[in-house]
Amino acid sequence: MHALPDVTSDILRVSPLEQSETIPSCWYTDQRFHDFEKDAIFLCTWQYVGVESQVPNAGDYILATVAGNPIIVVRSKEGVVQAFYNVCRHRGGPLAIEESGHVRVLQCKYHGWTYCLDGSLRGVPRFDRTELFDKKDYGLVPVEVCSWQGLLFVRLVDGSVALETLMGGIPERIAPQQLNKLKFCRRVEYEILCNWKTYVDNYLEGYHIPLVHPELCKMLDYRAYTTELHRHYSLQYSPFRDPEGNNIYGAADGEAYYYFVFPNIMLNILPGRLQVNSVIPVQPNRCRVVFDYYYSDITSPEALRMIADDMKFSDEVQQEDIEICEHVQRGLASRGYDRGRFSAECEQGVYHFQSMLKDTYREVLTQSRTIV
């Protein structure tokens, strides 16, 4: 575990929202906190990597990077979705380089070692003279993978929360919508010059919407904007209507659900549409945000027009968020800021997220006995 500067019990205390301060600015800017979070948070939490429909047949695979580790998710000959480190056991070469594809076997792109789809080592060129070598000792290192509503998640280190527990209550809340009925459409990625937590904080409140997102504000019934706090996630929701008051997605209620699942997953759910956002730390002042778009219909001309409009509008909102988040990151790194306060009316989600961060820090630091 990476060493941290002194983190006091006072900073880690979770006070009531009305009395609480935000986390210190160094948590957003210091390389030591970035390194600590990779081990303390991202190694042991469920991380979204894709959808089962991307690997429908034996030999189909997708790649991902989790806490800096290259991962390959592949369907076996028995039809089981499995995950491994995308790392050959010879000298660390990659088994696949393209982001997705189909293979009969997994072959290292460096020296040609080959593995069966179940991860067992099959072929080792020019190893006849190597002594005390047994292929069964050099299979691929497996990674825990689990499917929820057709979405795939991996976890590199065993944790205490099962994926079904983490997501508990979401399917019932969004019914009759079923996320596993939606079809994958497209992935869009953004590189943003801010800490991953800066981006998450921004997502978790509607306080900034009137100033930063004027067009979105026209579509949301901002007066009805509500935040709910649950054990492992928070939910923001609002009626979602056009300026004339009509439902723009054809559903009876037209409600928009914005779920944040700790530590870095967003599920933006509207009738007939799902957007999964994964916020990936890169550096203390840089993150990558992956947007995966899913729709109930991705083929009809009407649907394609709607998808194009939806993605265009989403990109416009995202560019507004990028601009403000990058400004905020510079402010967090300045000498003029350390800790702030929460709006008890508008920032319950940010407070909830930062409280979970404090809980995680406290648990890990207590185990290592480094709390001051």
N, C-alpha and C positions, 0 to 999 in steps of 0.2 A: 504494500500500500504506500502511495506517495505521501511524503511528509508535508504538513501544512504549517503556515504561520499560526501563532497562538489563536485558537478559537475558544472564546470564553463561554461558560455556562450561561451568562447573561445574554449573549448573542443568540444562543440556541434555544432560549426560553420561548415558548409559544404563549404569548399573552392574548387576551381577548382582542378581537378585531378592532374595537374602538380605541384600544390603548396601544396597539402593536406598532412597531417600526418595521420598515422594509429590511431585507437582508443587506449587508454591507456591500459597497460598490466593488470592493476587491474580489468578491465572489464572481463578478462579471469580467474582471480584467486581469487577474493574476494567473500566470501559467500554472502555478502550483495547485490552484483550485480546479482548473481545467483537467489536470492530470489526475487529481484525486477523484473527481466525478466520473471519469472514465471507468475506474475500478469500482468505486463505491456504489455507483448508480447504474451505469449502462451495461456492465458485465452480467448483472444479476436480475435485470428486468426484461420483460417480454418486449421484443423489438419487431415491428412490422417489416416484412420483406416482400410481400406480394400477395398473389391470390392463386388458389388451387387451379383455376381454369388456365393459368399460364403454363402449367405442366400437366396436360391432360393424358399424355401417353408415356409409357415406359421409355426412359432415356431423355425425356424433356427436362430441361433444367433452367434455373434462373440464378443470377449471382446477386450478392448483397455484401455490404460492409457493415459490421456491427462492432462498435467500440474499437475501431481501427483494424478489426480482424476480417479477412476475406472469407466469405461463406458461399457454399454452393448448395442449392436446394434441388433435388432430383427425384423423379419418380422411378421406383425400382421395377424390375420385371414382374414382381408380385403385385404391382399397383399401389405400393405404399410410398407416400411422400416422406423422404428422409433428407437430413441436412448434415453436411460435413464442413470442416474447415477446407477451404479451397487451396490446400497446401499439400504438396507431395511429401511423403515421409523420407525421401532420399536426401534432398538438399533444399527443400522449401519452394520448389517451382510451382507454378499455377496449373491446375487441372483444366481450367477453362479461362478464356480471356473475354470472349464475347459476352454481353450482358445476358443473353438467353440463347437457347439453341436446342439441338437434339444430338445425342451421341449413343453409340452402342456400348462403348466402354468409356471410362474416364482415363485419359492419357495425359501425363505430365507434358507440358509444352517445352520443358527444359531438356530432359534426358530420356523421355519416352517410357518411364514406368507406367504400367497400365493397371487399372483397378476395375473390378466389377461394379455394377450399379449399387450393390449393397455395401461398398466400401472396402471389400477384401482385396488384397494385393494379388494380381494375377501374373503379370509379366515384368521381369527385371533384366533388360538387355545387358549382356556382357558381365554377368555377376557369377559365372561358374567357378572362378578361382577365389571368391570371397569366402572366408571361413566363418563358421559359427553364425550363419545367417539363416533365419527361418522366416519365410514370407508371412506366416500367420502373425508374427510379431509387429508387422509394419503396415497394417491396414490403416485406412483413413480414420482420423479422429472425428467421432460423431458429435453432433450438436443437437440439443433438444429442439424439436419443432412441433408445433401444434396448430390446428386449424380452428378458427372461430368464425361462424357465418361465412365460410368459404375463404376468409382472409388468413394468410399464413404469418405466424410469428415464431421467432426463435429466441432462445435464452442460452447464453454461454455458460453461466454458472447457476447451479440450482438455487432457487429462491423459495420463499415460504408461501407464495400466493399462486394458485393454479390459474390458468388463463380464464377458465369459466368463472372463477370467483372474481377475478379482476374486472370482467365485463358484466358481472351479474346485474340483471335488471334492465339492461339496455334493450334486448329484443322485445321484452314485454312492453316497454315504454313506447317504442316506435311502431308497434303493431298498428295496422296490418302489414306495414312494410316489412319485407324480408330481404336483408342485404345479400344473402347468397343467391338471390334471383337476378341480381344486377350483373351486367356484363362489363368487363374491363374495356376501357376505351383508349386511354392515353396517359403517359407519364410526362410531367413537366418538372424541371428542377431549377431552383434558384440558389445562387451563391450570394450570401448576404454578409455585409461587414458589421456583424454584431454577434455577441455571445448568444448561445442557444436559449438561455434563460430570458434575455431581453426580448426575443421573439415570442417566447411562451407567455411572458407577462402581458405583452401587447394583445395577444390572442384572447386572453382570459378576461377582458373587460370591454364593455361597450361605452365606457366613459369617453373614449377618444373619437367615437364614431361621428358625432356632429361636426367636429373640426377637421378630421383627417379623411373621412369618407362621406362627403356630402351627397353623392348619388346613392350610395347604399342606405344612407339615412332616410332618403325619400321612399325606399322600398320596404324598410322595416317599420313596424309600429313601435317606435322607440319607447313610447310610454309604457308598453307592455313587456319590455325587455326584462327577462327574469333569469336569475342565476340560482341553481340548486347545487348543494354540496353533498357528495356521497363519500364513502370510505376511500375508494381508489380513483375516483374521477369526479369531475364537475360537469354540469350541463348548463349551457346558456340557450335560451330559446325565445322565439318571438314570432308573432304572426308575420308572414312575409307576403307583401302585397305591392302591386304597382301603384303609381300615383293616383289612379282613378279608383283604387280600392278593390280591384278585381284580383282574384287568385291567379297568379301567373304560372302555376305548375299543374293546374287541373285537379287538385285534390280538394276534398270537402273542407278541410281546415287550413290548408296552405301553411302549416307551421314549419319553421326551420329549427332543427336541433343541432347544436354545436357542442359535441362532447370533447372534453379533454381527458385523456387517460394518462396518468402519471407513468413515466416522467415526460414523454415527448410525443405522444400520438394524439392527433385530432381526427375526429369523425364528424364531418359536416354532412348532415342528412336532410335532404328535402324530398318531396314526393318524386319517386322515379329516378333519384340521383343520389350518389354518394361520392364525396371527395375525402380521401384519406391523406392527411398531411403527416409526414414524419420529419421531425427537426433533429438534424444530425450535427453534433459538435465537430468542428474542424480545428479551430484554434480559439484562444480566449476571446478574440474579437472577430470570429468568423464562424458561420454555420451554413449548412446546406439544408434547404427545405425541399422535400420531395412531395409532389402533388400527384396522386393517382386518381383518375376520374373513372367513375362507373355509372352506367345508365341502364334503364330497363330496355331501351330500344337504341341500338347503335347502327341501324341499317336504313330505316325509312328516310325519304327526303325531308319530311317534316322534322324528324328527330335530329337529323344531321344539321339542319338549320338551327334548331334549338341548342344543340351541343356547341356549335360554333359561337353563337351569341353568349352562351353560358361561360365558355372558356375565355372569351374576349373580356367579358365583364369581370370574371375572376382575376384575370391578369391585371386589369386596371386597378382593382382593389389591392392586389398584391404589391404592385408598384408603389401605391400610396403607403402601404405598411413598410415596405423596404426603406423608403425614404425616411420615414419618421423613426424607425428602429435604428438606422445608422446614425441619425442625429442623436438619439438617446444614448447610444453606445459611446459616442464622443463625450457626452455629458457625464456619463458614469465614470469615464476615465479622467475627468478633469479634477482640479483641486477644489472646485466649488461644490462638490457633492460627496456625501458618504451614505447616509441613511435618511429615508423619508417616512411619510405617514400614509395610511390608507384612507380612502373614502369609504366609510362604513356602508354607504348606500350603493356605491357603484363598483367596488373592487373586492368583493367577497371571493371571487375566483382566484385573483392574484394572491390574496392572503392565504387561501387554502393551499395553493401550489407551494408557496414559500414555507408554509407550515410543514408540509410533507417533506420538503427539502431539509428543513431543520431536523425533523425526526430521523431522516436517513443519516444525516451528518452525525447526529448525537449517537445513534446506534453504533455506527462504525467507529467513531472516535472513542466511545466508551469501551468497546472491545479492545481497542489498542491503547486505552488509558492515556489519551493525549489531550483531553479537555482540561483547560486551565480554570 
